[in-house]
Amino acid sequence: MKKMPLVAAVHDLSGYGRCSLTVAIPILSVMGIQCCPLPTAILSNHTAFESFYFTDYTEHMRPYYQEWKKRGLEFDSIYTGFLGSVKQVDIVIEFVKEFRNGAKVVVDPVMGDHGEIYKTYTPEMVRKMECLVSKADIITPNLTEASILLGKKYSGETVSIEQLKEYLTELCCLGPDTSLITGITTDEGEHINACFDKSKNQYWKVPFEYVGIRYPGTGDLFTALFTGYLLNGKLLPEAMEDASIFVSKTVHATYEARTPGSEGVLFEKVMKELYTEHINYRYSKI
């Protein structure tokens, strides 16, 4: 019997509002992958609501994953998202070192959006995230996070293709083999996600349908999908495109449903799309 892929997902858990683990677990499960959560915090609901109950899980993380170590667990991928403190980043770096053993390390450096860094991120936190990024095989920042990692002034979501390629190249110089920037608008008005494969010296882009409204958790959804598609044997640009298509469909479905934005995207309504094999890919080299 073929072994089911195993992913260690290092995220917070929000009881209400679709983000982080409540996105990663169902998505990866439907894709035929066992998702093993390593919680960083437990919240009653995500922080876009006016109030929430919060439990920091930092002190429990090492004893928690040491039980995995006793059982000899070996992961096909380690996927990390939002981290809340310097200590948490240090623990995740240690976790990656202990469990890497061939696992594809995917880091979503969740640090900010729309040109603003999250309030929890101090200069020391940024330096620690740079250290974690250096251990990754793949990183999936948005343009704000790419700017933070590269120490560049944020110039808006609109960039030229040449500037984009420069960002992607410099991100790979930090350590990862692949850099992927999400949510880009080119100076020609095209909405794309784009990546750079350092080993092949190749840049790829894929267009996506833009709705004009943002929902929490779409970045978590994209990276969970992207990781799942890679583990299911998709090529890098194929995984990027398939993830982009699914996220666009969920955003459209959510927009049409007119549900409160704080609830995140209604990915449950389009889950059946994960069983649809795409043939006519639109990705292209840049």
N, C-alpha and C positions, 0 to 999 in steps of 0.2 A: 504494500500500500504506500502510495506517495505521501511523504510527510507534508502536513499542512504548514505553510509559512507562519512564522511567529514574529510578532512585532512588539517591542517594548515601547509604550507610549507614555512619555514623561510630560504630564500636563496637569492642570488643575481640574477639579470636578465641580461643575455648577449644577445644582439640582433642577433649576429652571432656566430656560433660555438656551438655545442651541449653540454650543461652542465647545471647544477643547475636547474633553473625553466623551461628552455626550454626542459629539459628532464623530470622533475617530472610531469609537467602539462599534457603532452600528454600520458605518461605511465599510470599514475593514472586514467586519464579519460577513457582510453580504458579498464581499469580493473573495471570500474563501480563505480569509487570513485570521488567525487567532490574535486578537489584540489583548496584550497584557498591560493593564494600566499601572503606572507608578505615579501616584498622586503627589502633587506638590502643595496643594491646598484644597480644602473642601468649602464650597460656598452654597448658601441657600439658593442663590440666583447670581447671574453674572453682574459685573459692576456698572453696566449701563443703566441699571435700575436706580431709583433714588435712594434705596437702602438695601443692605444685604447682611447676612450673618456669615462670618468668615472664620475658618479654622486653619491655622498654619500647620502644614504637615512636615515641615523641615526636619524636626527632631526624629521623626518616624521613618524617614526615607532610607537611611542606611540599614537599620535593622530589618526593614521590609524587604529590600532587595538582597540582603544577605541570606534570607531564606531561599530565594531563587538560586543563589550560588550553591547552597547545600544540595539543591535538587539537580544541579548540573544543567540548568536551562541554557540553551544556546539560541540566540535570536538571529533571524534573517535581516532584521532592520531595527535600529534604535531611532525613534522619532521624537524630537523634543520641540516643545512650544514655549509658551510664556513662562518665565521664571521670575520669582518675586524678590530675590535677594542675592547678595554676593555668595552667601553660604550655600544657597541652593545651586548656583552655577558650579561652585566647587564640587558639590556632591555629584552633580551630573557628569562633570569631567571625570571624576573617579569612577563613576558607573560605566561610562564609555570605555575607559581603560580596562576595567575588569571584565566587561562583557563583549567587547568588540569581536574578537575571534572570527573575523570574516563578515560580520554584520555590516550592512550598509547604513551609515550614520547620516540621518537627514535632520538638519537643524533649521527650524523656522525661527529666525531671531526676532521674536515679537518685541519690538521696542517703541514703536510709534506709528503714526499715520498722519496724513495731510500736513506734513512738515513739522509736526509737533512730537516731541519725545514724551513718553509716558512719565507721569510724576514720580513713579517709583524708581526710575532709572537715574542713578547718580553717575558721575564720571567713572567711579570705580566699577560700577555695574557694567558700564559700556566696555571697559577694558576687559572685564571677565568674560563678557559675551564674545569679544574678539578672540579670546583664548579658546572658548568652546567652538567657535566657527573654524578655528585653525585645525580642530580635530575632526571636522565633518568631511564627509564625502560629497554631500550636496547641501546647498543652502537655498532658502526660498524667501528672501526679503521682498518687501515692497520698495518703492523708490525712496521713501523717507528713511527706512532702515538701511538701505544701501548707502545713502548719504552719511548716516551716522557712523556706520562701520568704516567708511573710507575717509571720514573726517572732512567731508565736503559740505559746502553750504547748499542747503536744499533750494532747488531752483524751480519747484513746481512739478506737477505730474506730467507736464509736456516736455519731451526731450527729442533730440534728433537721433537718428539711427547711429550716427558716429559716436555721439556722446553715450548712448546706451551701450554700444560695444565696448567703449572705454571702461564704463562702470563694471560690466560683466567680467572683463579681463582682470581688472584690478581686484575684484572680489575673489577671483580664483587665486590671485597672488597671495591672498591671506591664508591659503591652505587647502580649500576644498577643490575637488576635481571638477565639480559642476556648480555653476551659479545660475540661478533662475530668478528673474525679477518679475513680479506680478503687477497687474493693474496699470499698465503704461499707456499713455496717449502720445503718439508721435507728433512731430511738428507738422505732419501732413494730415493729421486728424484721424489716424488709424488707432484703434484700441487693440492692444496686443499684450501677450505674455511672451517673454523671451528668455533664452538660456544660452550658455556657453559651455561646451564640452572641451575642457583643457586638453585631454588626452588626444582628441582628434583635431584640435584647433578649429572647431566649427561652431558657428553661431546659428541659432534657430529662432524663428518667431512663429506665433500662431495668433490669428485674429480672434476676437470674441465679440459677442453682441453686447453693447453697452446699454444699460437701462437708465442710468442717471440717478440712481439711489443706492445707498450703501447699507448693508446689514452686518451686524456683528457675527463673527464666526465663519465668514466666507473664506478667510485665509486658512483657518483650521480645516475647513471642508476641502479646499483645493489641495493642500499638502497631504492630507490623509488619502485622497483619491490618487494623487500623483505617486505617492509611495506604494499604494496598492497596485496600481497599474504596472509599475516597474517590477514589483515582485511577481506579477503574473506574466512577465516576459515581454512586456511592451518595450519598444525602443524609446530612447529619451524623448525625441520630439513627439512620438505617438502618445506617450504617457502625459506629456504636457497638454497636448490637444484634447485628449479624451477627458482629462480633468477640467479643462477650460469649458468644454461643451456642457458637461454635467452641471458645473457651477452656474453657467449662464441660464440653463433650463430651470434650476431651482430659484434663481433670482427672479426670472420672469413669472414663475408660478406663484411666488410670494407676493410680487407686485400686483398681480391680478387678483389675488385673494384679499388684498388690502388689510392684512393682519398687522398688528403693531410691530414696528421695526425692532423693538427690543427683544422680541421673541426669536429673532434670527430667521434663517431661510427654511422654508418648508421642504426640506430634502426628502421627507417621507413620501410626498406626493409624486415624486419622479424616480423613486428607487428602482422601479422596473427597468429604467434606462441603463442601469449598470449591467443588465444582461444583453444589451444590444451591442453587437460587434460593428464598429465603424470601419468602413472600407475606403471611402473617398476622403482621404486626409487633405487638409488645406495648409499644413505647416510648410514653411519654406526657409531656405538658407538666407542669411543676411550678411 
